[in-house]
Structures are given as structure tokens and as C-alpha cells.
């Protein structure tokens, strides 16, 4: 996941608010889990939007055909 915030940046934020810092290995482990979940949601979102775009295109073509008749 590229959000511009790595472990070092996160630890600076956590330290500033007096929260224990996170070890790099823990950060990477959670980053992998979250990354996989985000990727799956992105795929689902793309498929849903492709389906919607297809339906809208078909509807538009039907409306155009009806106007030509």
C-alpha cells in the first residue's frame, strides 16, 4: 500500500501522541493483510462498476435506437 506513510513516519506520529511505537516486522505483517483486503475490495469495485457501465451503455443504445424508429 503506498500511502506515503511508512513505519518510520507512523512511529513519529505515535510517539507524538504518547502511544507505543510499532516494530517494523509488525508493521509489515499488518501492511500485507490490509494490502490484500484493499486489493480484493478494489477488484470487486472495478467489477461492479464495469457491470454498471455496461448496463448504462446498453440502456443508452436502446434509447438511441428507439429515437431512430
CNS distance restraints for C-alpha pairs under 8 A (distance, minus, plus):
assign (resid   1 and name CA) (resid  31 and name CA) 7.14 0.50 0.50
assign (resid   1 and name CA) (resid  35 and name CA) 5.69 0.50 0.50
assign (resid   5 and name CA) (resid   9 and name CA) 5.49 0.50 0.50
assign (resid   5 and name CA) (resid  10 and name CA) 6.34 0.50 0.50
assign (resid   6 and name CA) (resid  10 and name CA) 6.15 0.50 0.50
assign (resid   7 and name CA) (resid  11 and name CA) 6.02 0.50 0.50
assign (resid   7 and name CA) (resid  22 and name CA) 7.40 0.50 0.50
assign (resid   7 and name CA) (resid  23 and name CA) 7.85 0.50 0.50
assign (resid   7 and name CA) (resid  24 and name CA) 6.19 0.50 0.50
assign (resid   7 and name CA) (resid  27 and name CA) 6.37 0.50 0.50
assign (resid   8 and name CA) (resid  12 and name CA) 6.32 0.50 0.50
assign (resid   9 and name CA) (resid  13 and name CA) 6.46 0.50 0.50
assign (resid  10 and name CA) (resid  14 and name CA) 6.16 0.50 0.50
assign (resid  10 and name CA) (resid  21 and name CA) 7.99 0.50 0.50
assign (resid  11 and name CA) (resid  15 and name CA) 5.94 0.50 0.50
assign (resid  11 and name CA) (resid  21 and name CA) 5.06 0.50 0.50
assign (resid  11 and name CA) (resid  22 and name CA) 6.37 0.50 0.50
assign (resid  12 and name CA) (resid  16 and name CA) 6.16 0.50 0.50
assign (resid  13 and name CA) (resid  17 and name CA) 6.59 0.50 0.50
assign (resid  14 and name CA) (resid  18 and name CA) 6.19 0.50 0.50
assign (resid  14 and name CA) (resid  19 and name CA) 4.93 0.50 0.50
assign (resid  14 and name CA) (resid  20 and name CA) 6.52 0.50 0.50
assign (resid  14 and name CA) (resid  21 and name CA) 5.92 0.50 0.50
assign (resid  15 and name CA) (resid  19 and name CA) 5.62 0.50 0.50
assign (resid  15 and name CA) (resid  20 and name CA) 6.66 0.50 0.50
assign (resid  15 and name CA) (resid  21 and name CA) 6.46 0.50 0.50
assign (resid  22 and name CA) (resid  26 and name CA) 6.55 0.50 0.50
assign (resid  22 and name CA) (resid  27 and name CA) 6.40 0.50 0.50
assign (resid  23 and name CA) (resid  27 and name CA) 6.28 0.50 0.50
assign (resid  24 and name CA) (resid  28 and name CA) 6.14 0.50 0.50
assign (resid  25 and name CA) (resid  29 and name CA) 6.14 0.50 0.50
assign (resid  26 and name CA) (resid  30 and name CA) 6.29 0.50 0.50
assign (resid  27 and name CA) (resid  31 and name CA) 5.94 0.50 0.50
assign (resid  28 and name CA) (resid  32 and name CA) 6.14 0.50 0.50
assign (resid  29 and name CA) (resid  33 and name CA) 6.59 0.50 0.50
assign (resid  30 and name CA) (resid  34 and name CA) 6.05 0.50 0.50
assign (resid  31 and name CA) (resid  35 and name CA) 5.75 0.50 0.50
assign (resid  32 and name CA) (resid  36 and name CA) 6.16 0.50 0.50
assign (resid  33 and name CA) (resid  37 and name CA) 6.42 0.50 0.50
assign (resid  34 and name CA) (resid  38 and name CA) 6.10 0.50 0.50
assign (resid  35 and name CA) (resid  39 and name CA) 6.07 0.50 0.50
assign (resid  36 and name CA) (resid  40 and name CA) 6.23 0.50 0.50
assign (resid  37 and name CA) (resid  41 and name CA) 6.26 0.50 0.50
assign (resid  38 and name CA) (resid  42 and name CA) 6.08 0.50 0.50
assign (resid  39 and name CA) (resid  43 and name CA) 6.26 0.50 0.50
assign (resid  40 and name CA) (resid  44 and name CA) 6.30 0.50 0.50
assign (resid  41 and name CA) (resid  45 and name CA) 6.03 0.50 0.50
assign (resid  42 and name CA) (resid  46 and name CA) 6.12 0.50 0.50
assign (resid  43 and name CA) (resid  47 and name CA) 6.25 0.50 0.50
assign (resid  44 and name CA) (resid  48 and name CA) 6.16 0.50 0.50
assign (resid  45 and name CA) (resid  49 and name CA) 6.12 0.50 0.50
assign (resid  46 and name CA) (resid  50 and name CA) 6.03 0.50 0.50
assign (resid  47 and name CA) (resid  51 and name CA) 6.20 0.50 0.50
assign (resid  48 and name CA) (resid  52 and name CA) 6.24 0.50 0.50
assign (resid  49 and name CA) (resid  53 and name CA) 5.98 0.50 0.50
assign (resid  50 and name CA) (resid  54 and name CA) 6.08 0.50 0.50
assign (resid  51 and name CA) (resid  55 and name CA) 6.23 0.50 0.50
assign (resid  52 and name CA) (resid  56 and name CA) 6.14 0.50 0.50
assign (resid  53 and name CA) (resid  57 and name CA) 6.09 0.50 0.50
assign (resid  54 and name CA) (resid  58 and name CA) 6.21 0.50 0.50
assign (resid  55 and name CA) (resid  59 and name CA) 6.12 0.50 0.50
assign (resid  56 and name CA) (resid  60 and name CA) 6.05 0.50 0.50
assign (resid  57 and name CA) (resid  61 and name CA) 6.16 0.50 0.50
assign (resid  58 and name CA) (resid  62 and name CA) 6.19 0.50 0.50
assign (resid  59 and name CA) (resid  63 and name CA) 6.25 0.50 0.50
assign (resid  60 and name CA) (resid  64 and name CA) 6.16 0.50 0.50
assign (resid  61 and name CA) (resid  65 and name CA) 6.07 0.50 0.50
assign (resid  62 and name CA) (resid  66 and name CA) 6.20 0.50 0.50
assign (resid  63 and name CA) (resid  67 and name CA) 6.36 0.50 0.50
assign (resid  64 and name CA) (resid  68 and name CA) 6.48 0.50 0.50
assign (resid  65 and name CA) (resid  69 and name CA) 6.60 0.50 0.50
